[in-house]
């Protein structure tokens, strides 16, 4: 194990419980949201029903992570047909986006390093100019149309109730709100929802119930969405409210942007890896990059005592380093570590073995930091995904989709052990998904063992993060590829991605979630 210095402060060893049931299971970064999905399964719903209900619920109880104002990707495994389908609802720039609105300036934007020059007033990072056209609702609607069995309204109803009850402000919510308070207080509606006198409040007090904050018009918006249907979000009364609020703040999102939103059903990427079939999202996700890493390490991973050997970690590091160099050069990805990623991930499995792996996001923590007052929706800052430099593969342009980091995956082993997984955590997502996949395919670990296993992170920077729980010989091996920084799997900031997954055993379905903040009572399977 790496030596600890005074900078290390989270010295605990904990495990999250796994959920097991022959009727299915749900893994989410929030136990309340997972319980919503589990109730849908108990009521006869399938894995897609459970995923949609969990998706709407988690956007209420973890509003800084995802919500109606964002977008994402979903993989659906249909056990009877033994096939995987992709629901692509990645965000898109407004048609009238003008790069001239984002003049480059000297220095580092938003306080951290970026791959490209900073923008005046950090307009691409937060505020109305940072908002991409939201696609989340369209994605859920397409998944519902294609694969669900429960009514649209019934699947949204739990989220309506949660929003009406207010946001529980536990210690982690207080931490998240405090970290974003400087930006949130610049926008009146955002400050009204999340702050008091510019500060994160109320604060949980020992021996008293967790305080709650009202969520503006979000509950009414969800109720309208449940009753009027998804199209109302893009061409009805909800769309009118969204456009009016966008225009009031200077956003270029217009009615025709919303009307043009279309989620897509796609074929997945597929490859064989050490005898297993791996399915990933195509296009502007991290899926293509992950498959290139797997191709590089296939046959090179050796195992000792149920874990990868130091040479295997060296192979991970080398393959990740090379893959990210190609990705950044040819696809123009950004270093979104400048603002804590707010993506969330959830996975579901039903009694028939159907699985869903869903990543959804606002991009940064609290997205654009803008709450639209008419709807109570916290909006994304998807424009930050674009390269601010002109004439690059990922340069911003009207109507264009940016490159993103999401990496949901489905894996079918030859022995019948099938699993779905994904993670949140910005550019750290793909290395986490790849390593968890390798742990279950190469090392034959079960889902809980893999999710809890310490990892390395090589995601495009000049150093490799190595979990302090890994032995010194791993540090030495990875050091042959990149300089190593020993880091904890910490509460805040996030040094590693936050994975979760579901697995289909012979007679039991298993869900496992291992957030990077293991002490958080909000997280669970």
C-alpha positions in Angstrom: 0.0 0.0 0.0 1.2 3.5 -0.8 2.6 5.6 2.0 0.1 8.1 3.6 1.0 11.7 4.1 -0.7 14.5 5.9 -2.9 15.2 2.9 -4.8 11.9 3.3 -7.8 12.2 5.6 -10.3 9.6 4.7 -8.9 6.5 6.2 -11.7 4.0 6.3 -12.6 0.7 4.8 -16.3 0.2 4.1 -18.5 -1.7 1.7 -21.9 -0.9 0.3 -24.5 -3.6 0.6 -25.7 -5.4 -2.5 -29.4 -5.9 -3.4 -30.4 -9.4 -4.4 -33.8 -10.6 -5.8 -35.0 -13.2 -8.3 -37.5 -10.5 -9.4 -34.8 -7.9 -10.3 -32.9 -5.1 -8.8 -32.0 -1.4 -9.2 -28.7 0.4 -8.5 -28.5 4.1 -8.2 -26.4 6.8 -6.6 -29.4 7.6 -4.4 -31.2 5.0 -2.4 -34.5 6.8 -2.5 -34.4 6.8 -6.3 -33.4 3.1 -6.3 -36.4 2.3 -4.1 -38.7 4.0 -6.6 -37.4 1.7 -9.3 -37.6 -1.4 -7.1 -41.2 -0.6 -6.4 -41.9 -0.5 -10.1 -40.4 -4.0 -10.5 -42.5 -5.3 -7.6 -45.5 -3.9 -9.4 -44.8 -6.0 -12.5 -42.8 -3.4 -14.4 -39.8 -4.4 -16.5 -36.2 -3.1 -16.4 -37.0 -0.1 -18.7 -40.0 0.9 -16.6 -37.8 0.8 -13.5 -35.1 2.8 -15.2 -37.4 5.5 -16.3 -39.0 5.9 -12.9 -35.6 5.9 -11.2 -34.3 8.5 -13.8 -37.0 11.0 -13.0 -36.8 10.3 -9.2 -33.0 10.7 -9.0 -33.2 14.0 -10.9 -35.2 15.3 -7.9 -33.2 13.9 -5.0 -29.9 14.6 -6.7 -30.7 17.7 -8.7 -27.0 18.7 -9.0 -26.4 15.5 -11.0 -29.0 15.3 -13.7 -32.6 16.2 -14.6 -35.1 17.4 -17.1 -32.6 20.0 -18.2 -29.9 17.6 -19.3 -29.3 14.6 -21.6 -27.7 11.2 -21.7 -27.4 7.7 -23.2 -29.1 4.4 -22.4 -28.3 0.8 -23.3 -31.2 -1.8 -23.2 -30.4 -5.5 -23.1 -33.4 -7.6 -24.3 -32.8 -11.1 -22.8 -35.3 -13.0 -24.9 -33.9 -11.6 -28.2 -30.3 -11.5 -26.8 -29.7 -8.1 -28.3 -28.7 -4.6 -27.2 -30.3 -1.4 -28.3 -29.0 2.2 -27.7 -31.1 5.2 -26.8 -29.1 8.2 -27.8 -30.3 11.5 -26.3 -27.1 13.5 -26.2 -27.4 17.2 -25.9 -27.1 19.6 -28.9 -26.1 23.2 -29.3 -28.9 25.8 -30.1 -29.2 26.3 -33.9 -28.4 30.0 -33.4 -25.3 29.5 -31.3 -22.7 32.1 -32.4 -19.1 31.3 -31.5 -18.6 35.1 -31.4 -20.6 35.1 -28.1 -17.6 33.2 -26.6 -14.5 35.4 -27.2 -11.3 33.9 -26.0 -9.4 35.6 -23.2 -6.0 35.1 -21.5 -5.7 32.9 -18.4 -7.5 29.9 -17.1 -11.2 29.8 -17.0 -13.3 28.9 -13.9 -10.2 28.4 -11.8 -8.8 25.1 -13.3 -6.8 24.0 -16.3 -8.6 23.5 -19.6 -7.5 22.0 -22.8 -8.1 25.3 -24.6 -8.2 29.0 -23.9 -10.7 30.4 -21.5 -13.8 32.3 -22.6 -14.9 35.8 -21.5 -16.9 35.6 -18.3 -16.7 31.8 -18.5 -19.8 31.9 -20.7 -19.3 28.4 -21.8 -19.1 27.1 -18.2 -22.0 28.6 -16.4 -24.9 31.0 -17.1 -27.4 31.2 -19.9 -24.9 31.1 -22.7 -23.6 27.7 -21.4 -27.0 25.9 -21.9 -27.4 23.3 -24.6 -30.8 22.2 -25.8 -32.1 19.7 -23.2 -32.8 16.2 -24.5 -33.4 14.1 -21.4 -37.2 14.0 -21.7 -37.0 12.9 -25.3 -34.7 10.0 -24.4 -37.0 8.8 -21.6 -40.0 9.1 -24.0 -38.3 7.0 -26.7 -37.3 4.4 -24.3 -40.9 4.3 -23.0 -42.4 4.1 -26.4 -40.1 1.2 -27.5 -39.7 -0.9 -24.4 -41.9 0.1 -21.4 -45.0 -1.6 -20.1 -46.2 0.9 -17.5 -47.9 4.2 -18.3 -45.8 7.3 -18.7 -47.8 9.1 -16.0 -47.4 6.3 -13.5 -43.6 6.3 -14.0 -43.3 10.0 -13.3 -45.7 10.1 -10.4 -43.1 9.2 -7.7 -40.9 12.1 -8.9 -43.8 14.5 -8.7 -44.3 13.5 -5.0 -40.6 13.8 -4.2 -40.4 17.2 -5.7 -43.5 18.4 -3.8 -41.9 17.2 -0.5 -38.8 19.3 -1.1 -35.1 18.5 -1.3 -33.6 16.8 1.8 -30.6 18.7 2.8 -28.3 16.1 4.3 -24.6 16.6 4.8 -23.7 15.7 1.2 -26.3 18.0 -0.2 -24.9 20.8 2.0 -21.4 20.0 0.7 -22.5 20.1 -3.0 -24.5 23.3 -2.5 -21.7 25.0 -0.7 -19.2 24.1 -3.4 -21.4 25.8 -6.0 -22.8 28.7 -3.9 -20.6 31.3 -5.5 -22.1 30.7 -9.0 -25.7 29.8 -7.8 -26.1 33.1 -6.0 -25.5 35.0 -9.3 -29.0 33.8 -10.5 -32.0 34.8 -8.5 -34.2 31.7 -9.0 -31.2 29.4 -8.3 -30.4 31.2 -5.1 -34.1 31.0 -4.0 -34.1 27.2 -4.3 -30.7 26.3 -3.0 -29.4 29.2 -0.8 -30.3 31.5 2.1 -28.5 34.8 2.1 -26.0 33.5 -0.4 -25.1 30.5 1.7 -26.0 26.8 1.8 -28.8 26.5 4.3 -30.5 25.2 6.2 -27.9 22.9 7.7 -28.8 19.5 9.2 -28.8 19.6 13.0 -28.0 16.6 15.3 -31.1 15.0 16.7 -33.5 16.8 14.4 -35.2 15.8 11.1 -33.2 16.5 7.9 -34.3 19.9 6.7 -35.9 20.3 3.3 -35.9 23.1 0.7 -38.7 23.8 -1.7 -37.9 23.1 -5.4 -39.8 26.0 -7.0 -42.1 24.9 -9.8 -40.4 21.6 -10.4 -43.2 19.4 -9.0 -45.9 21.3 -11.1 -43.7 20.8 -14.1 -43.3 17.1 -13.5 -47.1 16.8 -13.0 -47.7 18.6 -16.3 -45.2 16.4 -18.0 -46.9 13.3 -16.6 -50.4 14.4 -17.7 -49.6 16.2 -21.0 -46.9 13.9 -22.3 -43.3 14.3 -23.4 -44.2 16.3 -26.5 -45.5 19.2 -24.3 -41.8 19.7 -23.2 -40.8 20.4 -26.8 -43.9 21.9 -28.5 -46.5 22.7 -25.8 -47.0 24.9 -22.7 -43.8 23.6 -21.1 -41.8 24.5 -24.2 -43.3 28.0 -24.2 -42.1 28.4 -20.6 -38.6 27.1 -21.4 -38.2 29.4 -24.3 -39.4 32.4 -22.4 -37.1 31.8 -19.5 -34.2 31.1 -21.9 -34.8 34.4 -23.8 -35.0 36.4 -20.5 -31.5 35.4 -19.6 -29.9 35.7 -23.1 -29.8 32.1 -24.1 -30.2 31.4 -27.8 -32.4 28.4 -27.3 -35.6 29.0 -29.4 -38.9 27.2 -30.0 -37.6 25.5 -33.2 -34.6 24.1 -31.2 -37.0 22.3 -28.8 -39.3 21.2 -31.6 -36.4 19.7 -33.5 -35.2 17.5 -30.6 -35.2 13.8 -31.5 -33.8 11.0 -29.4 -32.4 8.2 -31.6 -32.4 4.4 -31.4 -29.1 3.0 -32.6 -27.2 -0.2 -32.9 -24.5 -0.6 -30.2 -20.8 -1.0 -30.8 -19.9 -4.7 -30.2 -16.6 -6.6 -29.8 -15.4 -9.9 -28.3 -13.1 -9.5 -25.3 -11.5 -12.6 -23.8 -14.5 -14.7 -24.7 -17.1 -12.2 -23.6 -19.4 -10.0 -25.8 -19.0 -6.3 -25.0 -21.6 -3.8 -26.1 -21.1 0.0 -25.8 -22.7 3.2 -27.0 -21.5 4.5 -30.4 -20.8 8.0 -31.7 -19.7 10.9 -29.5 -19.4 8.9 -26.3 -16.5 7.2 -24.6 -17.7 3.9 -26.0 -15.4 3.9 -29.0 -12.4 4.8 -26.9 -13.2 2.1 -24.4 -13.3 -0.6 -27.1 -9.9 0.6 -28.4 -8.5 0.1 -24.9 -10.0 -3.3 -24.6 -8.5 -4.3 -28.0 -5.1 -3.2 -26.8 -5.2 -5.2 -23.5 -7.0 -8.3 -24.8 -4.8 -11.3 -23.8 -2.4 -9.1 -21.8 -4.1 -9.2 -18.4 -2.7 -11.6 -15.9 -4.2 -12.4 -12.5 -2.7 -13.1 -9.1 -4.9 -13.9 -6.0 -8.0 -12.8 -7.8 -6.6 -9.3 -8.8 -4.7 -7.9 -11.8 -1.0 -8.2 -11.5 1.2 -5.1 -11.4 2.1 -5.8 -15.1 -1.7 -5.7 -15.8 -2.1 -2.3 -14.2 0.9 -1.2 -16.4 -1.0 -2.5 -19.4 -4.1 -0.6 -18.3 -2.2 2.6 -17.9 -0.4 2.3 -21.3 -3.5 1.5 -23.2 -5.5 4.3 -21.5 -2.7 6.8 -22.1 -2.5 5.9 -25.8 -6.3 5.9 -26.3 -6.8 9.3 -24.7 -4.0 10.8 -26.8 -5.8 9.6 -29.9 -9.2 10.7 -28.6 -8.0 14.2 -27.7 -6.2 14.7 -31.0 -8.9 13.3 -33.3 -12.1 14.0 -31.4 -11.3 17.2 -29.6 -12.5 16.2 -26.1 -12.2 18.7 -23.3 -10.8 18.4 -19.8 -14.0 18.9 -17.8 -12.2 18.5 -14.5 -12.3 22.2 -14.1 -15.8 21.8 -12.6 -16.9 18.8 -10.6 -18.8 16.5 -12.9 -22.4 16.0 -12.0 -23.3 13.0 -14.1 -25.3 10.2 -12.5 -25.6 6.6 -13.5 -28.2 3.9 -12.8 -28.7 0.3 -13.8 -31.7 -2.0 -13.6 -32.5 -5.7 -14.2 -35.8 -7.5 -14.1 -36.8 -11.1 -13.4 -36.6 -12.0 -17.1 -32.9 -10.8 -17.3 -33.6 -7.6 -19.3 -31.1 -5.0 -18.2 -30.8 -1.2 -18.6 -27.6 0.9 -18.1 -28.3 4.6 -18.1 -26.0 7.6 -17.8 -27.6 11.0 -17.6 -26.1 14.4 -16.9 -26.2 18.2 -16.5 -22.4 18.0 -17.2 -21.0 20.2 -14.3 -22.3 20.1 -10.8 -25.6 22.1 -11.0 -25.0 22.4 -14.7 -25.2 26.0 -15.8 -26.2 27.0 -12.2 -29.4 28.4 -13.8 -32.8 27.4 -12.6 -35.5 28.4 -15.1 -38.2 30.0 -12.8 -41.3 29.1 -14.8 -40.6 25.4 -14.6 -38.1 25.0 -11.7 -35.8 23.1 -14.0 -32.0 23.3 -13.4 -30.4 23.6 -16.8 -27.3 21.9 -18.2 -24.1 23.6 -19.3 -23.5 21.3 -22.3 -21.8 24.0 -24.2 -18.7 23.4 -22.0 -18.2 20.1 -23.8 -17.2 22.0 -27.0 -13.6 23.1 -27.8 -13.5 26.9 -27.6 -10.9 27.0 -30.3 -12.1 27.3 -33.9 -11.5 24.8 -36.6 -11.1 21.8 -34.3 -13.0 18.5 -34.5 -15.1 19.4 -31.5 -15.3 23.2 -32.0 -18.7 24.8 -31.1 -21.2 25.4 -33.8 -25.0 25.9 -34.0 -27.0 22.7 -34.0 -23.9 20.5 -33.3 -23.5 17.7 -30.8 -20.4 17.8 -28.6 -18.2 15.0 -27.6 -19.1 13.5 -24.2 -17.7 11.1 -21.6 -20.6 8.8 -21.0 -19.8 5.0 -21.2 -22.7 2.7 -20.4 -21.9 -1.0 -21.2 -23.4 -4.4 -21.3 -21.3 -7.6 -21.1 -22.3 -11.2 -21.8 -19.9 -13.8 -20.6 -19.8 -17.3 -22.2 -20.6 -18.9 -18.8 -24.0 -17.1 -18.7 -22.9 -14.4 -16.3 -24.4 -11.2 -17.8 -23.9 -7.8 -16.4 -24.5 -4.1 -17.2 -22.6 -1.2 -15.7 -21.6 2.4 -16.0 -20.4 5.3 -13.9 -20.4 9.0 -13.3 -17.3 11.1 -13.0 -16.5 13.0 -16.2 -13.4 11.8 -18.0 -12.8 9.3 -15.2 -15.8 7.3 -16.3 -14.3 5.2 -19.1 -11.2 4.0 -17.2 -13.5 2.9 -14.3 -16.0 1.1 -16.6 -13.1 -0.6 -18.5 -11.4 -1.8 -15.3 -14.6 -3.1 -13.7 -15.3 -4.9 -16.9 -11.8 -6.4 -16.9 -12.1 -7.4 -13.3 -15.3 -9.4 -14.1 -14.1 -10.9 -17.3 -10.3 -11.4 -16.8 -10.3 -12.0 -13.0 -13.8 -13.6 -12.8 -14.7 -11.4 -9.9 -18.4 -11.0 -9.0 -20.2 -7.7 -9.3 -19.7 -6.5 -5.6 -16.0 -7.6 -5.6 -15.3 -5.7 -8.9 -17.2 -2.5 -7.9 -15.3 -2.3 -4.6 -11.9 -3.1 -6.1 -9.4 -0.2 -6.0 -8.5 1.3 -9.4 -6.1 3.6 -11.2 -7.2 6.5 -13.3 -5.5 7.6 -16.5 -7.8 9.9 -18.4 -5.8 12.3 -20.6 -3.7 14.2 -18.0 0.0 14.1 -17.5 -0.2 11.9 -14.4 -1.9 8.7 -13.3 -4.0 8.6 -10.1 -3.4 5.4 -8.1 -5.7 4.4 -5.3 -3.7 4.3 -2.0 -5.1 0.9 -1.3 -3.1 -0.6 -4.1 0.3 -2.1 -3.3 3.6 -0.3 -4.0 4.5 -2.7 -6.7 1.4 -1.4 -8.7 2.6 2.2 -8.1 6.0 1.2 -9.4 4.6 -0.5 -12.5 2.3 2.3 -13.5 5.2 4.8 -12.9 6.9 3.2 -15.9 4.1 4.7 -18.0 3.2 8.0 -16.3 4.2 9.8 -13.1 2.0 8.5 -10.3 -0.1 10.5 -7.8 -1.3 8.4 -4.9 -4.9 9.5 -4.1 -7.8 8.4 -1.8 -11.2 7.4 -3.1 -12.5 10.5 -1.4 -15.7 12.2 -0.6 -14.8 15.5 -2.2 -13.2 16.2 -4.6 -13.8 13.0 -6.6 -10.6 11.3 -7.6 -12.2 8.3 -9.2 -15.5 7.7 -11.1 -18.5 6.3 -9.3 -19.6 3.0 -10.8 -22.7 0.8 -10.3 -24.1 -2.2 -12.1 -26.5 -5.1 -12.2 -25.7 -8.8 -12.9 -27.8 -11.8 -13.9 -26.9 -14.9 -11.8 -28.5 -18.3 -12.3 -31.4 -17.7 -9.9 -30.8 -14.2 -8.5 -30.5 -10.7 -9.9 -27.9 -8.5 -8.2 -27.5 -4.7 -8.0 -24.5 -3.0 -6.6 -23.6 0.7 -6.3 -20.3 1.9 -4.9 -20.2 5.7 -4.8 -16.9 7.3 -4.2 -18.4 8.6 -1.0 -19.0 5.3 0.8 -20.2 7.0 4.1 -23.1 8.7 2.3 -26.4 7.4 3.5 -28.0 8.7 0.3 -26.3 6.1 -1.9 -27.3 2.5 -2.2 -28.3 -0.4 -4.5 
